[in-house]
Amino acid sequence: MESDNTPVLHMRTVWISDLHLGTPGCQAEALLDFLRDVECETLYLVGDIIDGWQLRRSWYWPQAHNDVVQKLLRKARKGTRVIFVPGNHDEFARKYVEHSFGGVEVMDEAIHTTADGKRLWITHGDLFDGVIQCAKWLAYVGDVAYETTLKVNRHFNRFRAKLGMPYWSLSKYLKLKVKRAVSFISDFEEAVAREARKRGVDGVVCGHIHHAEIRDIDGVLYCNDGDWVESLTALVEHHDGRLEILDFSERLLLQPMRQGSTRPVALPEPQAAAMLVD
């Protein structure tokens, strides 16, 4: 593992979302490893960083979650511009838009211009989720069911680990296999891209649905940075403006997802992470 002073990835911009700090499902240790390994000029926190819904039901805040917050604040102190765009699970922070806390700027939304001139609209995405907007009580029920699935998945993966088998996400599998879930993801992506087109930007970066992807939707560049509960992914911008999704689920073996692809390309050796440095 690299120390705090020796990042192996030097990026212009990084986007992460859906950390869900305050829940047992948050992969805080893996997130800390990623934050130690990456250095960037601007870091966007694209919503659901702290899970206020879960914390209201039951307090859960281990040291690793506190370490993540401290690491983010340390990055802000050391010169990284850190921008926090709240989501539905941390909607309490929307009261503090246009304020700064410990160097972290809180914004309702943002516009980012890449090194090659693309204008990207940054939003969490919950405003385009019909369940959140029209039946919030149903979203809370779904959140409890999701936490239950993750709890079952943790026990299942402990058993797999004893057998030497890799991590496997039950909830991710269900979302990609259930026809209505797949339809919801597609509808969400198209709705967000449609709004980006209305705003006259080149693309959009969002989170919310825990499904990392980069693709063109009718001329709009749609980017979703995924999550740090199941996918362990981040969207990054290289210094020439190229965008990639980094998959950290293999634990320190970084895998780039090329623009226009939805499948990660494995790097065969751990030191191959250095290949991503511009």
Helices and strands as residue ranges (DSSP letters): E 9-16, H 28-37, E 38-45, H 52-57, H 63-77, E 81-84, G 91-96, E 100-101, E 104-106, E 110-113, E 119-122, G 126-128, H 130-134, H 136-162, H 170-177, H 179-198, E 203-206, E 213-217, E 220-224, E 233-237, E 243-247, E 255-257, G 270-276
